[in-house]
């Protein structure tokens, strides 16, 4: 697993090792990550990455947020309650030298604390089939993490309907992964 483009292009990221059997991480593949960022940079969303705050819910290895930082995001907040995931995120931030541009919240994404700033780009990659995504999005929105008009990229096993307060832009399928692109409705 590597950073695809930008300042940290080619940087190898730490991933789940053989000794991490208890971790149920499913990192977004390089191919899907590249396709996702191609959609984001294709013009339909303007420039949703450069200079923005990013929120990475169910962050896992942190690959999505780190890719955004590599491509010019100003700050990324990583949210994951798994110990293995937290260790990988810390390790990957160190590898990229981006600790100062990031915050790791070691909490369940559905119980995220009050925000200190809104994110214009949100990645949501909950464990497949556990129905955690909509409640995590609702919590993040109610606690001030999601800016009006923010772009949300939701990865799941199947296309996801937009929860209240969000509008569907499109669905894309990449193998077993479905990406649902949403926009946060104005408050």
C-alpha positions, 0 to 999 in steps of 0.5 A: 500500500502506497500513497498514489500522488502528490507530495508523498507519492510512492511512500509505503504505508504501514498495514496490518501485519500477520501478528495483528489477527485481532484487527479487522481492517480492510484498507481501501486498495491503491486502485480504488483510492486512485479511482476515488481521487480521480473522481474528486479531481475530475472537476465535478466537485471543483477542488475538494482537496487543496487547502481543506480540512479532512475528516477520515471516519473509521480511518483504519490505516489512515490511507485516505486522509494521508492521500488527501494530505499528500494532495494538498489538504491542510489538515486531517482528523482520523477517527478510529477506536481500534488499537491496531488502527491507531498504531498504524495511523500514528506510524503512517503519520510519522513516515509522512512527517505529517503529525503536525497536520493531523489529529487522531481521535481514538473513539468510536466514530458514532461518539465523536466529540464536538468539533473545533472546525468543519471538514469540507471533505469526509471519508467514511469507510465503516466495516462492511455490512454493519450499518454503522455509516449513517449513524457516524455521519449523523454524529459528525454532522450534529457535532459540527464536523461537516461543513455545509456543501462538504463532499462525502465519500462513503465506501461500503459493500453496496450502494448507500442511500443518502441519510437525512441532511445529505444529497446523493451525487453518484455511486461508483463500483470498483470490484466489491467496493461501492463508493457513494459520493454525497454532498452535505445539504446546507444547514 
